[in-house]
Amino acid sequence: MNKKTTKLLLIAGLVVIILGGFVVELPFSMNYLQAESFLAKSFGLGLLLGLLAAGMTLWFKAAQIPDLVARLQLFFTILISLSLLTPLITSWVNRIGIGSEHASPTELIFESEQARYTSRFGESRLQKQQASQYLLFFYRDGQLYRISDDEPFGFEAETGDTITLAITRGRLGYEWVDR
């Protein structure tokens, strides 16, 4: 194998690992109680790190890259890569080394549970639709939260009843519902 093939295989492997990381991490990210704050702060951090890394790279490599288009390609590649990877890495750092044993049962106020049918291919007229996603809405400290799962949550509760869920607090302070 020549060097070009080796580099391409290495890049392809890295892309597969990163996409796999996003697939594994997505259920946790969807169930963060502070999901909006988590995404905004981690994406903002990614932009800041991307700007710093891209700026420093161009500062030190400007003499080696005389073409303006090549400089811009390098700048935006670094910026976009770090901006997209930082939420994944931040979520890993938040959860690393914290397992189900750290979850604490928390009493919450049940609002509702909804079953939803989602499909990338649209509706089928030949098969009856079955729910593929379940949403649980609940109140905690007067604020409404929503979490999702592929399995029903199984609460036999009415709106306003108290339910108990295991909530885990991560290293960075972001909490998620442990299922």
Sequence and secondary structure as in RCSB ss.txt:
>XXXX:A:sequence
MNKKTTKLLLIAGLVVIILGGFVVELPFSMNYLQAESFLAKSFGLGLLLGLLAAGMTLWFKAAQIPDLVARLQLF
FTILISLSLLTPLITSWVNRIGIGSEHASPTELIFESEQARYTSRFGESRLQKQQASQYLLFFYRDGQLYRISDD
EPFGFEAETGDTITLAITRGRLGYEWVDR
>XXXX:A:secstr
  HHHHHHHHHHHHHHHHHHHHHHHHHHHHTBTTHHHHHHHHHHHHHHHHHHHHHHHHHHHTTT   HHHHHHHH
HHHHHHHHHHHHHHHHHHHHTT  GGG EEEEEEEEEEEEE   TT   SSS     EEEEEEEETTEEEEEEES
S       TT EEEEEEEE TTS EEE  
